Amino acid sequence: MPKLKKNVSPLLDKSIESLTLAIELFNRPTEIARTHGVLILIQHAFEMLLKACILQQTGSIHDREQRYTYGFDRCLAVATEQLKIISSDERATLSILDAQRDQAAHYYIEMSEDILYVHAQSSVTLFNEILKKAFGVVLSDRLPSRILPVSTRPPRD
C-alpha cells in the first residue's frame, strides 16, 4: 500500500466500516430498515472511498469557496475525469445508487430482493476494484473472505 497522506487513513477506514455495516445489514434476517439502510451505507462507503482517493492524489477535498467537503457528484466527477479511477459506466452506476439512496433517505423506496442483491454484490465488487486501483489493497485484506449470503431463496444466476 502506498504511504497515505495525512487524513486519508480515517476516510479509508470509514469507507470500509460503512461497507461492512451494509454487508451486515444486507445479511441480517429481519427486514427492519434493511433496504434503505443498505443503500444509505453503501453510498456512504463509496463517498468516503472516493474522498480518500481524491485526498491521496490531490491533497484536498474542498473547493476554496466552499465550507464543506466535496459532495458525492463532485467526487464522481473528479474520480472519473481527473483521477480516472472509475469509468463512465461505473460513474453512471454510482449515480444511480446515489439517486436510490436519496429516495431511501428522504422518501420511500420499494426494491425487490433481487435488485437489492445486485446492488449489494456489485457494490462490493466495484469497491474492491477502486480500493485495489487507488491503494493497492484488496477488500479481503480488511474483511473476511466468505461467500455471502445464506438465503432461503438464493440468486439463480
C-alpha positions in Angstrom: 0.0 0.0 0.0 1.3 3.5 -0.8 2.2 5.8 2.0 -1.0 7.6 2.9 -1.2 11.3 3.1 -2.4 12.9 6.3 -6.1 12.4 7.0 -6.6 9.8 4.3 -6.5 6.8 6.6 -9.6 7.9 8.6 -11.6 8.3 5.4 -10.4 4.9 4.2 -11.3 3.3 7.5 -14.8 5.0 7.5 -15.4 3.8 3.9 -14.6 0.1 4.8 -16.6 0.4 8.1 -19.7 1.7 6.2 -19.4 -1.1 3.6 -19.0 -3.7 6.4 -22.2 -2.4 8.1 -24.0 -2.5 4.7 -23.0 -6.2 4.3 -24.1 -7.0 7.8 -27.4 -5.2 7.3 -27.9 -7.0 4.0 -27.3 -10.4 5.6 -29.5 -10.0 8.7 -32.7 -11.9 8.8 -35.1 -9.1 9.8 -36.5 -6.6 7.3 -36.5 -3.6 9.8 -34.8 -0.7 8.0 -32.9 -3.2 5.8 -33.3 -1.9 2.3 -32.9 1.7 2.9 -30.1 1.1 5.5 -28.1 -1.0 2.9 -28.5 1.7 0.2 -27.5 4.6 2.6 -24.5 2.7 3.9 -23.2 1.6 0.5 -23.5 5.1 -0.9 -21.7 6.5 2.2 -18.9 3.8 1.8 -18.3 5.0 -1.8 -18.4 8.7 -0.9 -15.7 8.1 1.8 -13.7 5.9 -0.5 -13.7 8.4 -3.3 -12.8 11.2 -0.9 -9.9 9.2 0.3 -8.7 8.6 -3.3 -9.1 12.3 -4.1 -7.3 13.4 -0.9 -4.5 11.0 -1.5 -3.9 12.1 -5.1 -4.7 15.9 -4.9 -4.2 16.8 -1.3 -7.7 18.4 -1.0 -11.4 17.5 -0.9 -12.5 21.1 -0.6 -13.3 23.8 -3.1 -11.7 27.0 -2.0 -15.0 28.9 -1.8 -17.0 26.1 -0.1 -17.3 25.5 3.6 -17.9 21.7 3.3 -16.0 18.9 1.6 -16.9 17.7 -1.9 -20.4 16.2 -2.3 -20.9 12.9 -4.0 -21.4 14.3 -7.5 -18.2 16.3 -7.3 -16.4 13.2 -6.1 -17.7 11.2 -9.1 -16.6 13.9 -11.5 -13.1 14.2 -10.0 -12.7 10.4 -9.8 -13.8 10.0 -13.4 -12.3 13.0 -15.2 -9.2 13.9 -13.2 -8.1 10.7 -11.4 -9.5 8.2 -13.9 -10.1 5.6 -11.2 -13.6 4.9 -12.3 -15.1 4.6 -15.8 -18.0 6.5 -17.1 -20.1 3.3 -16.8 -19.1 2.9 -13.2 -19.9 6.6 -12.6 -23.3 6.1 -14.0 -23.8 3.0 -11.7 -22.8 5.1 -8.7 -25.1 7.9 -9.8 -28.0 5.5 -9.9 -27.0 4.2 -6.4 -26.9 7.8 -5.2 -30.3 8.6 -6.5 -31.7 5.4 -4.9 -30.0 6.4 -1.6 -31.7 9.8 -1.8 -35.1 8.1 -2.3 -34.4 5.7 0.6 -33.2 8.5 2.9 -35.8 11.2 2.1 -38.8 9.5 0.8 -39.7 5.8 0.4 -38.3 3.2 -1.9 -39.6 -0.2 -2.8 -37.0 -2.6 -4.2 -37.1 -6.3 -4.9 -34.7 -8.6 -3.1 -33.1 -9.4 -6.4 -32.3 -5.8 -7.2 -31.0 -5.1 -3.7 -28.8 -8.2 -4.1 -27.4 -6.9 -7.4 -26.7 -3.5 -5.8 -25.0 -5.1 -2.8 -22.9 -7.6 -4.7 -21.9 -5.2 -7.5 -21.0 -2.6 -4.9 -18.7 -4.9 -3.1 -17.0 -5.8 -6.4 -16.6 -2.2 -7.5 -15.5 -1.1 -4.1 -12.8 -3.7 -4.2 -11.6 -2.7 -7.7 -11.3 1.0 -6.7 -9.6 0.2 -3.4 -7.1 -2.0 -5.3 -6.5 0.5 -8.1 -6.1 3.5 -5.7 -4.4 2.0 -2.7 -3.1 -1.4 -3.7 -5.3 -3.0 -1.1 -7.9 -5.8 -1.7 -11.0 -5.9 0.4 -10.3 -9.4 1.6 -7.3 -7.9 3.4 -9.7 -5.9 5.6 -12.8 -8.2 5.6 -13.2 -12.0 5.9 -13.2 -13.7 2.5 -16.5 -15.5 2.9 -19.2 -16.4 0.5 -22.4 -14.5 1.4 -25.3 -14.5 1.8 -27.1 -17.6 3.2 -30.6 -17.4 1.8 -33.9 -19.2 1.7 -34.0 -18.1 -2.0 -30.5 -17.8 -3.4 -30.0 -16.0 -6.7 -30.4 -18.2 -9.7 -27.7 -16.7 -11.9 
